[in-house]
Amino acid sequence: MYAFNYDSEAAFLHGVIAIPARRALEKEKINSLEKLSDYSEKEIMQLHGFGKNAMMKLKNYMKENQVCFKEA
């Protein structure tokens, strides 16, 4: 039997967006949808590692969870 140490921060957006985009959010200490909603779409797109594909997937995920970016 193996014990896994579940880290919810490390798992944030796992399987939703690619690793470079997840690392970009992690670097900014964005580890929840609540924190993500404090940023505008433009601010997130400026992060190194974030592109149109990651943004499209992220926006779909946020919509499913009834969260949106702050107005620019």
C-alpha positions in Angstrom: 0.0 0.0 0.0 1.3 3.4 -1.0 0.6 6.6 0.7 0.2 9.7 -1.5 0.6 13.1 -0.2 -2.1 15.0 -2.0 -1.2 18.6 -2.6 -4.2 20.6 -3.9 -2.0 23.5 -5.0 0.1 21.3 -7.2 -3.0 19.7 -8.6 -4.6 23.0 -9.5 -5.6 22.9 -13.1 -3.8 19.5 -13.6 -5.2 18.1 -16.8 -6.8 21.4 -17.8 -3.8 23.4 -19.2 -0.3 22.4 -20.1 2.6 22.4 -17.6 4.3 25.7 -18.8 1.0 27.6 -18.3 0.5 25.9 -14.9 4.0 26.9 -13.9 3.4 30.5 -15.0 0.4 30.6 -12.6 2.3 28.9 -9.9 5.1 31.4 -10.2 2.6 34.2 -9.6 1.2 32.3 -6.6 -2.2 31.8 -8.4 -3.3 28.4 -7.0 -7.1 28.7 -7.0 -10.0 29.9 -9.2 -10.6 32.6 -6.6 -7.1 34.1 -7.0 -7.4 33.7 -10.7 -10.5 35.8 -10.8 -8.4 38.7 -9.3 -6.6 39.0 -12.7 -7.7 40.2 -16.1 -7.4 38.0 -19.1 -4.8 40.3 -20.5 -2.7 40.0 -17.3 -2.7 36.2 -17.5 -1.8 36.3 -21.3 1.3 38.3 -20.5 2.7 35.5 -18.3 5.6 33.6 -19.8 4.3 30.1 -20.8 0.7 31.2 -21.5 -0.7 31.2 -25.0 -4.0 31.2 -26.8 -4.5 27.5 -26.5 -4.0 27.5 -22.7 -6.2 30.6 -22.4 -9.0 29.0 -24.3 -8.9 25.9 -22.1 -8.7 28.0 -19.0 -11.7 30.1 -19.9 -13.8 27.0 -20.6 -12.8 25.6 -17.2 -13.6 28.8 -15.5 -17.0 29.0 -17.2 -17.8 25.5 -16.1 -17.0 26.6 -12.5 -18.9 29.9 -12.9 -15.8 32.0 -12.4 -14.6 34.8 -14.7 -11.7 37.2 -15.0 -11.8 40.6 -13.6 -12.7 43.3 -16.0 -9.6 45.0 -17.6 
